[in-house]
Amino acid sequence: MTPNSPSASAPSRRSFLASTAVAAAAVAGGMPLLAACGGSTESGEGATSGKSAKKLLPTFAARSIVAPDIASKNGSCVGFTGKVDLDKLATSVPKKLGTGAQVKIMAPFWGPPPKSDCEYYTALNKASGVQVNWQNQDGNTYGEKIGAVLASSSLPDVMIVPGWELSGKIPSALVAKMADLGPYLAGDKVKKYPNLAAVPQDAWRRGIFGGKLRGIPYPYSYLPNIAPFYRKDLFGKKGWEPPKSAQEFLDLAKEMTSKKAGVYGCDDMKWSSFNIFGSLGGSEKALGWKLDGDKLVKRLETDEYLEALEWTRKLYAAGVVHPEAKAQTGDGALRFTSGKVMMYNADITAWYGKSAEMQGSKAFPDFEMAAMDIFGADGGDPTLYAGTPANVWAFLRKNASKEIVENALAAANYAAAPVGTKEHMLAYYGEEGTHFTITDGVPKKTEKGNAQALNTWQMLSGPAPFFAYPDLPDVTRAMVEWQQRMGAFVTKTPFYGMTIVEPSRYANLEDKFEQLEDDYVRGNKKLSDVQQAISSWKSGGGDKLRDWYKKLLDENGSAS
């Protein structure tokens, strides 16, 4: 499971669902799914960083139980390319930390949820010593459920909250109603839970809400996760080379396009354009600011933002973008795998998902995709910005008994087990024979595994970001190495790794921009429309929000 983002800045619901498309493919083809590579006040507004944050964080203690085949570099995920040998799996939880207490956990679930007494839940409850009672809710309407539950007087013991649901009154309600975990995890206290102690501190920092450590994070790689993919097999046959500048991309896309054959150079490339032109990402609002001298500048105000949109507009105007992309219909990934477009952008997990899906393809028996290195618009090095190191949390309700808190932490510690351990295998795949089988060192989920071993336990927490696809080791290696190369160009902005809750009066300032961007690049809006929207953003609260962020920065210091 990889809850990552469609933008260069922050994982969101869109990309979490995109990554579950890999899970859907696994349902159909049985392919393995192993990936994870995202001063305040009691009102919830503000953030905590610097020395204040350090006092709240658990002491980091890496685990060397299983060495990855490819080490992390420049912030990349680690990689595991070897086959799975169940007899050689390590143990990361030698003694059950749970005492058998019942813990009620509310979590999002996409698809029909399994029964509370299913084999998967039963096996994990037994192994962890925690009797988890999962209260699964429809992931598509989860934000509404969170709001309703937080507004009530009856809360579950634990709530899983994705970052894309942090809107309206939800952040302040979490601060008001969720427990401070500092007494259990801060400093060396975390050593009772060794797998949680191995979670990177940047991810833990994202769990600080309202000046207290309240959220148990699921860690992500902070590197840009949107990759510009190309059909390497078809490039080779045609003698094409991956472009290395914005102009080369446009020229190549023109050469590739044959409207008569129904083949186009690319799909919508807006998200990649932001990386190519060095624009700040926009999914997570706090990451959309940078310092220009002493002044904070919002992404919307930068030349890079407008230049990225203008280049994307040129692609549409040149007729090199598939008509379905212009109409915002159909499936861009399907257009790519079927050879209707030669280049498209998607979350990096698509590299594995589509490669596995196309194995044995009759139409394209030599199918091969790859991610081109992100280039600067002028052909030089790119300017990339760090995303978030975590964007899903497990919160415990205030006034939960010590026994419930410790059992919830025991469950999270089990869920954070490293790749290559018995605990990780059980959490991600379930039980051999019931939920998966092994063929030539590659786990393949059964129908029951695809129905039960999803979402829940894998959202409680996780190990340091990783890619592990034993059936496609070359793809695994390529994914990690792409991240390693791109990581060399990543800059951390002033609010990197900080969970910032903006005042609710500014909550909807940017709501219309994504639709406006899509309309502009397709030629349905004018540049003046975008410029007017930016002006309205400034006068409608943007300038005051800038002052609010600047005060926050002056009081807390930069996180970069």
N, C-alpha and C positions, 0 to 999 in steps of 0.2 A: 504494500500500500504506500502510495506516495501522494499525500496531499500537497501538491505544488501549484504554482500560480501561472496564469496565462501571461502575466506581464513580467517585466524584469524586476519588479519590486516585491511583490508579496503573494503568497499562495492565497487562493480564494475558492469559493464554492465552485466556480466554473471549472477550475483545473482539478479540483478534487474529484468532481464528477467525470472530468476527462480521464483522469487516471483510473477511475472505476470502469472506464470503457475497456481497459486492459483486463479487468476482472471479468467483464462480460465476454471478452474473447476467450478467457480461460474456461468459462462455462461451456462454450461451444467446442473448444479444442483441447481442453485439459492441460493447457500450458502452465508452467510454474509461474507463480506471482510472488516475487520477492524483490521489493524495491522500497526505499524510503530516503529518499534523498532530500518548517519553514521555522524636586520636592512636590509631592502630590497631597491631595486632601481627601478626607473621608467622603467627599461628594463624588469621588471617582475621577475628577478632572485633574489633568497634569500627568507627571511622570516622575520616576525616581531613577537617578543614574549616579555615576561617579562613586565617591567614597560611601555615600549613603546606601547605594545599591549593594556594594561589596559586603557590607555588614549583614545583608539579608540572604546572601546566596549560599547554597551548599558548597562545601569544599570539593573541588574536582579531584577525582581519583580514577584514572584510566584503568581499564581491565585488559589484561593481556592473555585472556583465556584462549582466544582463537585469533591468529594473525591473518589479516586479509591478504589476498593474493596481490592486490594493488593498493598501496598506501595512499592516504589523502595528501594532496599537494595543492597549495593556493586555494584552500577552502573546498576542495572537491569532495565528493562522496568517496568512501573506500569501495573497493571492488572485490567480489568473490567470483572466481571463474571455475572453481573445481567442482567435481561431481559430489553428490550428497551420499555419505556413508553413515547410515543410521547407527551402526555399531561403534563408530568413532566420534559421535557427537559429544561435546564437552558438557559439563554441568556448571551452571552459573548460580543456581539456588540449591545448595546441598541440603539445606534444612528448611522445611516449611516455615515461613514467617507468619502465615495466617493462623488464627486460633480457632477457626471454624465459625466465626461470627458472620451473620448475614449483613451484606452491604447492598443497598439498593442503588443502582446506577442508571441514570437516564442518558440515552445516547441516540444520535441519528442513525437511521438505517435506510439504505436505498434498496428497494425490493421487498418481497414478503419476508418478514422477520421470522427467525426460527423460534420454536417453542422454548420456554424457559428451562425445560428439563431435557433438552436435546443432548445428544451424545457429546457434542463439542463443548457446550457449557459445563456439562457434568464432569468431563475429563479435566478441564482447567480448574474447576472448583476443587476437585480432589487433589490435583497436583500442587496448587498454590496454598491450599488450606483456608481459602476464603470462599464463603458461600455467596457468590455474586448473584443477585436477582436483577437481571437486565430488563429495564423498562424502555424498550426500543420504540422510537417515534419516526414517523415519515420524514426522511431527510429533506424532502422538497419543501416542507412547510415547518421545518424545525424551529426557525426563528420565532414564529408565532407561538409555538409551544413553549419555548424558553421564556418569552415575555409573560405568558399566562401563568406559568409555574412560579416565576420569580415574584409575580404580583400576588400570589396566593400565600396562605399561611402554612401550606404543607409542601415541603421540599423533599426530594429524594436525598439520600446520603451524599451522592456524587452526581454532578452534571458535567457531561462532555460538552464543551462550547467551542465551536470553530470560530476563528477570527472574523469570517465574513458575516457573522451574526452579531457583531459588536456594534449595534446601532441603536439610536433612540435612547431609551432609559435603561437598556440592558447593562451597560458597563457600570453605571452607578448602583444598580441593583445588585450586581455581583460583589461590589465592594461592601455594600451594606449587609449582604446575607451570606457571604462565603467566608470560610475560616482562614485565619492566619496559620500557615504551615511552618512558619519559622521555628516555633518551639520543638518541632519534630525533625526539621531538615536543615536549618541554617548551620553553617560551619561544619564541624566534625560530626554533628548529630546524624547527618545523612549516611555515615558509615554503616549504620544498621541496615541500610538498603544499598548494597554495593552496585547494583545495576543502575540505580538512580544517581549514585555518585559519579558514574561514568558518563552521564548526560552532559554535554558541553555547557559551560557556564553561560555562554551567550544565549542558549535556549532557556536556561533558568531565569535569566534576567528578564526575558519576555513574560515570565509568570508573575512579575511584580505588578499588582493592581492596588491602587489606593495606598501606596506606601508600605504594603505588606506582601510577602510571598504567598500568593493565594492559588496560583495555577501550576499544576504539574504539566510540563510541556511535552509535546511530541516534536523532536528536533528535525530541522530541515537543513539542507545546504543553502547558504545565503547567496550562492552564485546565480546569475541569470539562468532561468530554466526554459526560456523560450528559445528553441533552436531552429535555424533556417535549414530545412532538409532539402535534399535533392536526390533524384533517381540516379544513383551511381552506376547502375547497370546500363541505363539508356545513355547516360553521359559518355560512358566508355565506348559504346557502339557508334555514337555519332561524333566522337572526337572532341566533345565539349569539355571545358575546364570550369571549375567553380569560379564565379566572379569574385573580384577582390576590391570592387568599389561600387558605389551606387550607380554610376554611369555604365559600368561593365554589366551590372545586373540587368539594367533596362535594355541594353543592346542585345544581350544574350536572350532575354525573354522575347524580344522581337524576332530573333532568328528562329527560336523554337516554335513560335506560334503559327499554327496552320488552321484557320477557321474552317476551311473545307473539310479537314480531317477531324475537326472537333478537339484539337490539341492546343493547349495554351501554355505559355511560359511559366505562369505561376498562379497561385491562389491569392487571397487577400494577404498582404504582407505588413499590415499596419503595426502589429506588435513587434516585429523584427525591425521595422523602420525606427522605432524609438531607440533601440540599441545601436543601430548603424549610425544614427545621427547624434548619439550621446545625450539623448533626452532622459531626464529622470523618469522612473516608472511612476505609475499612478494608482495602482490597486490599493496600496496602503497609504493613506493620506500623509502620515508623518514622514514617509520616505520621499515625498514629492517636494521637499525643500532642500536647498543647498545654500552655502554661504558664498556671497560675492563680496569679498572684503569683509566688512562688518554687517552687511545687509543680507537678510534672508530673502531668497528669491524662490518663488513657486514655479514648478515645472511649466505651468500654463503661460508664464511670462517670458520664457526663454526663446531665443531664436531657434534653438535645436528642436523644440517642440513643433513649431510651425514648419520648419524645414522638413521634419520627418513626415508630417501630414502632406506637405506639398509634393514630396517625392512619391508617396503612395498614390496620390491623386494622378501623378504623371503616368504611373503604371496602368491605372484604369483608363485614362484618356488615350493611351497608346493602344488599347485593345488587347493587352497581353494577359489580362486577368480573366479567368474563366467567368462566363456570364452568370452562372449560378452563384458565384461568390459576390458578384455585383448585386444580384437580386436577393442575396442573403438566404438562399435556399440550398437544399441538398447537404452533402457531407464532404467537406474539403479533404478529409483523410481518404475517403473512397475515391475521390477524383485523383488523388495522388497515386494510390495503389493500382488504380485501373489505367494509369498512363494518360489521363486526360490533362493533368498538369505536371510539369517537370520539377517545380519547386513549391514548397509550402512551409508554413511555420506551425509548430505545435510544441506542447510540453515535451521535454526531453524523454519522458517515459514512452512516448510514441515510437521511439527508435526500436525499443524491444517489442512493444505491442504489435506494431505493424510488420516487423520482421518475422515474428513468430506466426502471425496470422497468414502471411504469404508463403510460408514453407509448403512446398508441394503444389504451388500454383501452376495450373496448366497454361494459363495465359502468359505468365511471366516466370518460367522455371528458374531463371537466373536473377530473380528479383533481389536487388540490394539497394538499400538507402543509406545515406550518410548525412551528417550535419556539416555544412560548410562553416569554417571559422568565421565568427562575426568580424567584419571589417569596418574601418572608419569610412565615412561617406566619401572622402577624398582618396581612399586607397591606403591610408596610413593605419596606425593602430587604433582600435576602438576605445571609446571612453564608456565604461560600464559601471553600473551602480549596484551595490549590494542590496539584496532583498532581506527578508526576515528569517532569522534562525529558528523560529517556531511560530505556528499560527493555529494550533489546536491545543486546548488545555482541558484537564480534569480538575474541577473545583469541588471542594467538600463544604457542606453546609456548616454554618456557625452552630455552636452548641452540640455538635455531634460528640458522642462519648469518645473517650480515649481509645476504647477497644475498636470502635468503628473506624476512627482515623487510622489507627495502626494497621488494621486489616485492609483498608483501602490503599494504603501505601505499600503493603505487602503485595497486593494485586498489581499495582503499577510497577513495582520492582520486578515482578515476574514478566510483565509485558515488555519491559525495557531490556530483556535478555539479549546478548549479542548474537549475531549470525553465527551459525556453527555450533549452537548449543541445543540441548534437548528442549529447553524452555522456549526458545525462539521457534523451533520447529513445531511444537505443539500449538503455540499461539497463532502462528501463521498458516499452518496446514492441518492441524488437528491430529487425529490418531491414524496410524498406518492401517490400511485395510478398510477402515470405516470412512475416512475422509480423503485419503490419498493412497496411491501406490507408487512404487519406485521402479523405474525401468532404466537400466544403464546409468544409474546415478542421478536421474532426473525425476523429481517428484511430479506426479500428475494427479490433480484433484479428481475425486469421484463426484458423481451428481450430488451426493449428500454433502461432500466437502464444499462444493460451490454454493450450496444453499445455507450452510451453517458457519463455516470458518471465514467470516467476512466482518469487516468494520470494527465491531465492539472492542474486543480485547486489544486489537491492534491500535486503538485510539487512546488507550489509557496512558501510554507513554511509549517510548521506543529507544533503540540504541542510537549512537552517532549515525548520521546519514550514510546510506549504503546503496549499492546496486549489486544484486546477486541473481544472475540468470544462468544456471548451470547448463541449460540446453543450448544457449547461444553465448558461449564464453567470449567470442570475438566481438560481439555487440556490446557485452558488458565492458570489456576493455576499452572499446572505442568511446563509449559514453563517459567513462571516467577520464580518459585522456583528453577528450574535448573539454570537459570541465576544468581540468588542470591547465590547459592552454588559455582558456577564457578567464580563469581566475587571476592570471597575471595582470589583467587590465581592470580589475574591479576596485572601485573606490567606495569607502564607507561614508555615508552622509552623517550630518551632526546628530540625527536622531536614530541612527542604526541600533537595532536591538532593544529599543525602548518601547514599552507599551504606553502609548499616549492616548488619553481619553479627552477628545476635544469637547469644549462646551456645547451643549445640545443645540444652542441657537445657531451654530455653524454647521450642523449635521448635514444639511442638504445643499450646501453651496455648490458642490461639484456634480450633482446628480445628472445634469443634462449633457455633460461634456462627452461622454462615450457615444451617445447617439448622434450628437453634433459632429463628432469626428468621423463617424461612419458615413454620415450624409455628405460631409465635405469631400472626403476622398473619392466618393462615388460621383461627384459632380452635382449633387442635389442642393448644396449650399455654397455660398460664396465665402471668400476669405474675410470679407467685411462682417459676415455673420459670426465667424469665429472670433474676430477681433472685438466685436460688440459684446459677445458673451464673456470674454476675458475682462473687458471694462466693467461689465455688470457684476462680475465676480468680485472685482476689487472694491467697487463702491457699495456692493451689497453685503459686505462683511469680510472680504478677503484681506483688506488692509488691516482691519482690526484683528483678524485672526493671525496675521503676520506679527503684529505687536505682541499678541498673546504667546506665540511660539518663541519670539525673541526674549521675552521675559523668562520663559521656561528655560531657555538656553543659558541666559545670564545667571540664573539661580542654580542650575544643576550642572552646567558645563556640557561640552560636546561629548557624545558617545563614540565619536570616530577617532 
